[in-house]
Amino acid sequence: MKLKNLVSKRYKETPADCQIASQALMMRGGYIKPVGNGIFTLFPITKRITAKIEKIIREEMNRIDGQELLFPVAMPASLWRESGRYDSIGSELLRFTDRSDQDMVLGMTHEEASVHFVRDVADSYTQYPFMIYQIQTKFRDEPRCRGGLIRVREFTMKDAYSFHTSQEDLERYYQVCYDAYNRIFMRAGVKEVVAVASDSGMMGGKVSHEYMLLTPVGEDTIVLCHDCDYRANMEAAPCIVENEAGEIKELLKVSTPDIKSIEDLCKFLNITAKETCKAVVYQENLTDKYVVAFLRGDLDINETKLRNHLKAEIHAAEITADSPLTAGFIGPKGISKEVKVVFDKSLEGVNAFVTGANEKDMHFTGFNIERDYGKVEYVDVAKAYDGGICPVCGKPTIYTSRGIEVGNIFQLGTKYTQSMGMTYVDQDGSLKNPIMGCYGIGVGRLAASVCEAHRDDYGPIWPISIAPWHVHLCSMRPDNEEVYQMSQKIYDELTKRGVEVIWDDRSTSAGVMFADADLIGAPVRVIVSPKGLKAGTIEISARDKSMQEKIAADEAIDFVYNYVVSELEKLECRL
């Protein structure tokens, strides 16, 4: 491929509204073009990258006996009504009516389609287990698009669905997929990806993992341990604290004029936040019923944990004049029976707290939960925090980091097969619902995440396994016959051997040529120049600056070929 024929355009300046480095580089380098909010056209250079990612994914899915198929993007709403998700999922699911007045959806995921496909086929235990997968366009009406391809509305995803006759078999295959995902990200050249325990969310199921690329610009907070291998998404990480019981104190009501925040309360009473019991207020979406979560004053609420405990969607409360709550002074003692109350585990075993008195400008000191409120069930609804106790090794060595989710796997159970009436005849003649697993990877998001992790100030540094081209051939002074002939020879011979080469034979300055090469990010750069040929050498370097050599002209082709093959083999890939 000659660079002058590449349908693309590169820019010196960063376009406006780029939020992260990878988005800026992909916009500058002619990788993506916005069409609408969260909707992009992928340039040929990007399609080459995603095609290589898809090839790695296919190889690994086929390696674990996956069978590729293709589900439709548009589906009748009746499928989603069968599973119950048509009503339970919010506006992220794009709903529309076709010309026949039938309710339709655009698939944001394909659990329903997978069950619909196999429920008439896999009707005997002898046909299990099996896994089907696709690489398909999906649409999620995402309200917060950001970071170029990191968070979009239309995207390409590999999603796989496995079906089993026992939980034990699902767990066995889940580990197989877990290992396959580790190989996929290793082969794609992103060792920064780690698997973390996660919350299943709308997918359902009890066991799930997310694959996170650790980066400061990630949207997700990851909880890790300094001393062991514990890793979890913040949404799923338990918050474990060491509480000191302290003394039992007399319950006193004290005046706290216009003191509504924990910070102001601590200053006013000369206490620490750990000595307070704070209230966080929500309302259930369906009923508008108030929910008050009480937790230790130095901690933050984990809304996902609270939703899971309530088994209901919630939103931040609006406390009006006629509501049963007194904003800024809410506490357990005397709280209205109309309000649903949740107590976090951080309050368990402590003998005295300062809390709101459910009366304007008043707080209680010495509040004891069991004495002054009654027996309660403590549940974990707080966020894990730096310095918290690790649930695995038990040490106060928890810390947090940021990450981008690039893949996920779920043990779904019978959530979809049961609701959609999928059964098989078991060995004893009884009808049973198959048990499902689900496994996804965002292709475009992975490409953008690799760019975020592997770059410098000048452009992406693509791992050789997914780079758009293996070699960037720069002809300095292509009007020089010797330069052009040597460049042609290198291009022809490497291409014949299966090495992918992008050849820049434009009559342009070295600065422009090298700037474009940086933005394209091919792992190997070959520079043919009059000065080099006069000395009988060709300059060969690595985009990541790990290698720079002047090789004899008659040895250059073999050198480049062997280098490319060696680098691919390190990632278990080949020409």
N, C-alpha and C positions, 0 to 999 in steps of 0.2 A: 504494500500500500504506500502510495506517495502522499506525503503530508499535504501537498498543494491540492490534491483531489478529495481530501477528507471533508465531509460536510460538517463543518464546525466553525466556530469563531472564538478566539481567545482575546482577553482584555487585560490591559495593564491595571486598571482601577477596579476596585471591588464594588459591585452594584449595591445600591441602597437596600436596607432592610435585611441584610444577612445577619443572622443571629449567632452563628457559630462558625468556626474556621472551615470545617468541611463544606458547609453550604457556600461560603465565600469562594473557596477554591473550585468547587464544581460549577459554580456560576461563571467564574472567570475563565475556567478552562474549557468551556463549551461542552459540559456533560449533561446539563439539564436546562430546560426552558419552561418557565411557569406558563400554564394555560389558564388556570383558575386557582382559587384558594385550595391549596393542598393537592393540586392536580398538575402533573408535569409530563412534558414530552422528553423521552430519553434520547439523546444523540447517539449516533452509531458507536462512538467510543464507549459510552456507558453500556450499551447493549452488548458489546463484546465482553465487558467485565461481568455483567449479570449472567450472560450465557455460560461463562466459565464457573461461576458460583453454582448455577443450576446443574452443570455437568458433575461437579463434585457431589452435590446433593443426590442426584440420580444414582451415581455409582454407589454411594453409601446406603441409600434406601434399597437398591436392588441387592446389595450385599447381604442385607438382613431380610431377604425374601419379600420385599415390598412389590406390589403390582401397580403400575402407573395407569391412571385413567384420567378422565376430564369431566368434571361436573359443570352444569350451566352456571353462568353468573346471575341471570334473572331466574327467579323461582316463584311459584305460586305461594301466596301467603298461607294457604292451607297447611303446607308442610310445617311452617313455623308455629301455626296454631296448634298442631298436633303435639309439639314438644312443649308448648306453653310459653315460648320465648317471644312470640309476636307481640304479646301484651307486656311481658316483664322487662324487655329491653327498651330503653328510651329512644331518643331521636337519633342515636348513632346508626340505627337500622333504617336504611332509606326505603320507605314504602311508597308505592305509586299504584295507579290504576291503569290497566291497559285499555285498548280500544273496545274490548268486550265487557268493560266494567268489572273485570276481575281484579281483586287485590293481589299485588305482586310485591316482591322485595328484591333488592340487590344483595347478593351474598356477601356478608362480612366475615363469615366462617361457614363451614359446610358439614357440621354434624348431622343436621336434618337430611341433607342430600345423601350423605353416606348411608344412613339407616334406610332411607327410601330405596336406595340402589340395591342393598344386599338382603333386605328382609324377605324378598321373594325368591332369593337364590340360595342362601345359606340356611337351610331348614333342618339339617341333621348335624348331630355332634361330630360326625365323621369328617365334616368339612372345616372344622376349626382346629387350630387358630389360623388367622390370616390377617394381612395388613394391606390396605389400599392407600394410594397417595396420589396427589396431583400437584402441579405447579400452575397456578391459576390467578387471574386478575380478581381482586376483591374490592369492595367499596364500603368504607366506614365513614359515616358523616361526622367526622371528627371536629369538635368545636374549637380545638386549640392546635391548629397546624403550626409546625415550627421546624426550623433546622433543615430546610430542603427536603431530602428524602427520609429524614429521621422520623418525622410524624406527618403523615399525609392522609388524604381521604381515599384516593385510588392507589392501589399497590399490588405488587405481585408477591405471592406467598406460596411456599410449599406447605401443604397440610396433609397429614397422614392420620389414618384411623385404623386401629387394630381391634379385633373381635375375639373373645375368649369364652371358654366354658367354665373357668374357675378364677377366683381371685389370685390364687397361687400362680397360675399361668400368666395372668396379666402382669404380676409383679416380676416374673422371670423376663418377660418380653420388654417390660418397662426399663429394666436394667440394660437390655440389649440396645434399646433406642438411646438410652442415656449415654452409653459408650459410643454409639454411632455419631451422636451429636458432638461429642468431644473430638472425634476424628474429623468431622466436617470443619469445625472451626480451626483445628490444628492445620488441616490441609489448606484452608483459606488464608493461612498466615497470620491469624490473630490469636496469639498466645494470651492476650489480655482478657479473653473471654473466660468467665468462671460460671459454674452452675450454682444456683442458690435456691434454697427452699422458698416457696412462694405461696400466695393466696390464690385459690382457684377462680375466684370472681364469678363472672356470669357463666363460665364454662361448666361449673359444677365439679363434683368429685372431691375427694379428701386429700389426695397426695398430688403435688405438682412441683415442678422446678422451672425456673427461668434461667436462661443463659444470658449473662450480663457482660457487656464490654465495659470494663472499668475506665471511666474518663470523667474529669471534673465537670464536663458540660452535660452529663447524663441527667435525665429527668427523674430517675428512680434513686431512692436512697437504699444502699446495701449495708447490712449489718454483718460485721466480720469479727473474728477473734484473733488477737495477737498471738495467742499461745496454742491454738489448735485449728483444725480445718473447718470450724463452724462458719457457715455463710447462709444468709437468708435475706430476702427482701424485707424492708421495713414493715410492710403490711402483714407479714407472717411471723416476724421475730417476736418471741416472748419478751416482756419487760420484767426482769427479775431484780428486785431490790432487797437490800438488807435493812430491815426495820428494827429500830430500838424501841422496846415497849414504853420506856419512860414511866413517869409517875402518874398515878390516877389523881386527877385534880378536881376541884369543885367546879361545877358548871356555873359560869357567870355570864350575864348579858352586859355587854359594854357598849357605850356610845362610840360610834366611828363615823363622825359627820362627813358625808360625801367621800368616803373611802371605798372605792368600788373595785380597784385592781389588787392583785396579790402583791405587787411591788409596793404600792402605797400602804397596804395593810401591814406589811412587814416593817416598813419604816415607822409607821405610827405606833405599833406595839413593840418595836425592837425585838423582832423574832426573825427566824429564817423561813424560807418558803416550805422547807420540809415539815414545818410545824403546822402548816395550814392544810385544810381540805377544801379544794376549789371545785366549783361547779361549772360544767360545760353543757350548754343547752341546745337541743335539737328538736325538730318535729318530724314525725313519720310522714312520708310523702302521701300515703293513701288516706290517712285519717286526720292528719294535722295534730295528732296527740303529742303533747310535750314529753320529751325524754331528757332527764338530767343525769349526766354521768359525773359521779364524784371521784376525784383522784387526788393524790398528793400534790401539793401546790407547786412543786418544782418540776413536775412532769407534764408532758403534752398528750392529748388524746389521740388515739389511733382510730380514725373513723372507720376503716375497713374492719377492724376487730369488732367495733361497736355494731356495725351493720350485721356482721355474721352472728353476733350474739342475739341481736333483736330479730334476725331473719326478716329484715325490712329495710327498705331504702329510706334515707333520712336527709334532711337539709338543715342548714343553720336556722335557728329559731328566730322568729320575730315576736318579741315580747311587747304586747300592747297594754294599754291601761286597764283593760278588763280581763287580762290573763291571770291565772292563779299564781304567778311568779313575780317576785320583786327583783328587778334587774339589779345586779351588783351586790346583792345581799342574800343570795340563795344558799340554803343549807339544808341538811337532812331533817333536823328537828323542827316539827311543825309544818313540813312541806305538804302541799295539797295532795289528797288521795287521787286527784284527777291526773297526776303526773306519774309517769313511769320512771322509776329510780334504778340506777345501776351503780354498784360500788366496785371500784378497781382494787386489785390485789395489793396495790401499794399502801392501802389503808389498813390492811389486816394486821392485827396484833399490836397496834399502837394505842396507848391508853388515853391520850389527850390530843385534840386538835383545836385550832381556831377555825370556825366556820361562820357562814352567814346565818343570820337569825330569822330570815324570811320577813324582815321588817326594815323599813327604810332607815338607813344610818345606824343599824345595829348589827353586832356580831356576837357570837358565843365564844368564850374561851373555856378550855377544859372539857370540850365536847368528847364524850366517850361513846362510840358507836353502839355497842351492845347495851350499855346502861341507859343511854338517852334516846336511842332510836329502836333497838331491838335486834334480834338475830338476823343476819343478812348472808347472802351468797356472794362471795367475792369472785370477780371474773377479771381476766386480763384484758384491759382495753386501753392501756397506755403505750406510748411509743418507747422502743428501746433507745438507749442514749449512750454516748461515749462514757466509758468507765463503768457501765452496767455489768451485771454478772452473766457470764456465758452459760447457756443452758446445757452445754456439753461438758466442759471441763470445770465449771463451777467457779472460775476465777473472775475478778473484776477487770476483765481485759477486753471488753467489747469496744469496738470503734466503728464509725460509719464512713462510707465512701459513696461516690456517685457512680451511676452506670446507665448504659443504654441497653434495653432489652432487645436481643437479636434472635431469640428463639424461646420456645416453651414446650413443656411436655406435661400431660395431665393423666391421672388415673380417673376416668370419668365414672366408672361403675355402670349401673343400669339406668342412669338418669334419662337417656334418650331412647334406649331400646324399650324400656318399660312404658314411657309416655307415648311412644309411637307404635306400640303393639308388635314389636319384633320378637318372635320366639323361634326356638328350634326344638326338635325332639331329642331328648337326652337318651343316654344308654338304657335307662330304666323305663323309657317310654313316656316320661312326663315332659310337659312343655316348660321351657325355661327361657328367661331373657338373657341374651348374650351380655357379657361384660366388656366395656369399651375402654380403650386408651386413645389419646389424641396428641399429635406431635406437630408443632408448627415452626417455620423459619421465615422471616421476612427477607426476601431477596434484595430488594432495593435498599432497605434499611441496613442490611448487612454491608452492602457496598459503601454506603455513606459512612457507616460506623468504622469500616476499615480505613477510609480516608481520614476520619477524625483521629484515629489512633496512629496512623502511619503517614506523617507529613512533615514538612518544614515550612519556613516562611514563603517558599517559592512554589510549592505545589505538592500533590500527593506523592507518596513513595509506595507504589503498589507492590504487594507480595507477588513474586513471579508466577505463582499458581493462578492468579486471577487478573494479572496485569493485561491491559488491552493489547499490548504487544510485548514480546520479550526484549526486543532490541530497538533502540532509536538510533538510526544511522544519519549522521550529520555530514553533509558534503560541503566543506568550506571551499568556496570558489568553484562551483560546479561548472563554470565556463572553462575551467582548466581541464583539458582533455585527459590528462593522466589521473586527476582526481575523479573525474566522472567514470572513467573505465574501471578504476579500482572499486569505486562505490557500486557500480553495476555488478561487478564480479562478486563482491561480498553479499549483495542483496540476493542475487540469483542462487548462489551456492547455499546460503543459510536457509532461504525459502525452500529449496529443493530438499534440505535435510529436516524440514518441519519446524524450523525456528520462525516465529512471527516477527516481521521487521516493518517498522514504519520509517520511511526514507524521506528525509528532508533535503531536496535538491533545489530549493528555491534560491534565487539570487538575492539574498538578504544579508544583513549584518550578523556577525557572530552573536551579538547581544540578543537580538530578536530570536535567532535560531535556538540559543540555549535557554532563553526564557520560555519559549514554547515547549521545549523538551522537558523542562522542569514541570510545567503544568500537565503535560501528558503522563509523566511519571513512569515511563518504562524502566525496568530494573537495570538494564545494561545500555550504556551509551558508547557508540563507536564513532570516532571523529577522524575523517579522512581530510587531510589538508596538504597543500603544496609543500609546506615546510616539513611536515612529517614524512611525506613520501621522499623528499630530497634526502632525508636522513635514513630512509628505508624502514620507517616505522609507522604504525597506526596507534592512536591513543584510544584505550579502552578503559572505561570506568563504570562503577556501580552508582546508581542513583542515590543510594544511602551513604555514599562516600566510604564504604568499607573496602573498596578496591579501586586502584588507579594504576594502570600499567601502560608502558609503551612497548608494543609487541612488534617484532619483525613482520613486515607486510605479508610475507609468504606463509607466516604461521598464524596470522590473525583470525582467519576463518575457523581453524581448528580450535583455537583458544576460546573464541566466543561460543562455539557449539558446545564444547566440553564444560564450560562454565555454566551455561544455561541448563544443560542436562543435570549437572551436579546440584545446582540450586533447586531444580524441580524435584529431584530425588529426596532432598531434605524434607520436602513437604509431601512426600509419598505421591507425587504426580510425575507425569512423563509427557514427552512430546507426542 
